[in-house]
Each structure stands twice: as C-alpha cells, then as structure tokens.
Amino acid sequence: MGCNSICIRLIYRRLRMEQRAVVPQHSRRDRANWRVRIVPELNSLYDSTRLELDHAPFITAYYYKQWDGFRMSFHCHDSVEVMYVISGDCIVETEREAIALRKGDFVLLDAGVRHRLLVDKGRPCRMLNAEFGFADAGAGHPSVRALAADSPALTALLTAAEPAVVLRDPHDVYQTLRSLVTELDSGHAERGCMAQLLLGQLLVQIARLAQLKR
C-alpha cells in the first residue's frame, strides 16, 4: 500500500497548504509580511538552522483514528510526526527498532524516518496523530529559535538528533494536542495564530519530558 492510499484511508484533515506549509489566518497587513517557504532538508526537527534562523512550526496534517487488526506498510513523511496512543496498545516499527506503545505513550518521529503501525486484531488502539513542518516565522509569531532561547530542554532536544523519541505523557501533552486539534477545527479567524502558540507549547512540553528521561 503506497503512501497516497494510506493518506486516503486515514482521511487526513489537511489544511490549505502551499508547498505543505499552512498559511495562518491573519489580517491583510500581517499576510503581506508572511513569507511561506518550506525549509529544506525534509523539514527535519534537527536541521541546524532551527537555532540560527527564525523558523516557526506549522501543522500540515492531523487525525483521530481507532485501529483494530491493522498492519501499515513502511512509509515516511516529509514532516515531523507525533503519534499518541489515547487508548489500547500498538507497535510502531522503524528500520532500527520496534516500539511498543500503550495508553499515554507517544513517539516523536523526525521527518524522513521510515516507519509503520502494527495493531493486533481484537486489541483496538485509538490514536491522535499530528504532523508539522517549518516555514519562515512572521512578525509577532514565536520561532523555534526564540522558544529554545528560553528553554534549555528544547535546545537539548533540537541537538539530540534522535530519529524516534519515545515518551510517557503525564497528561499535559495530550491536553495540548487536543486543544490544538480543537482550535484547528474551530473555524475561528484566529485559529492559525492560536495553533502556532499551542504547537510551540507542545514542543516545549515534549522537550521537558525528553530531558527528564535522559
């Protein structure tokens, strides 16, 4: 099964994108200053320019899905992916390891990492997945560099260069993910701005959990 058919089966809720970058809903004046340009290198979280230039993260896809008896083909994305287990259990395989996940676990997969999802029949697994890439930050929007300047944990995460980061959530990450998806589905004119703020919060929360695990 190819990547396109997988995307169709998952019924991705894709936002309007230009070169896979989400254009936030801003005023006409803000839009004039917003330069949508996908950053090179497959949108890797660990691109060294994240700490040098003003790049902001943008959601490119997200979905809720319950799986039961499913074996996904190996595939990869040109964006970073968070796979969060809401209930049940599953295995996420990369070319390096098999990662067992249960309720409250999630994995952060860097762009370009080949992986697949395995769920046993009769053991349903409900997940919330979100993908994000990077584009030039506009005026008044927090860049990854700015967030990292105030968060040693985020700086450490960005320089760790781990293809897959597996973490246990005390509940904070799930709440932020839910708020992020709710905001994106809201239809509010400010949803782009709010989604960026929530995505920045999500990155810092993940970075803190990763720091505690080290």
Salt bridges, closest charged atoms under 4 A:
ASP54 OD1 - ARG145 NH2 3.01
ASP78 OD1 - ARG20 NE 2.65
GLU81 OE1 - HIS77 NE2 3.04
GLU81 OE1 - HIS115 NE2 3.09
ASP89 OD2 - ARG123 NH2 2.67
GLU93 OE1 - ARG116 NE 2.92
GLU95 OE2 - ARG114 NE 2.88
ASP105 OD1 - ARG168 NH1 2.97
GLU131 OE1 - ARG20 NH2 3.75
GLU131 OE2 - HIS77 ND1 3.65
ASP136 OD1 - ARG37 NH2 3.06
GLU183 OE2 - HIS188 ND1 3.94
ASP185 OD2 - ARG13 NH1 2.68
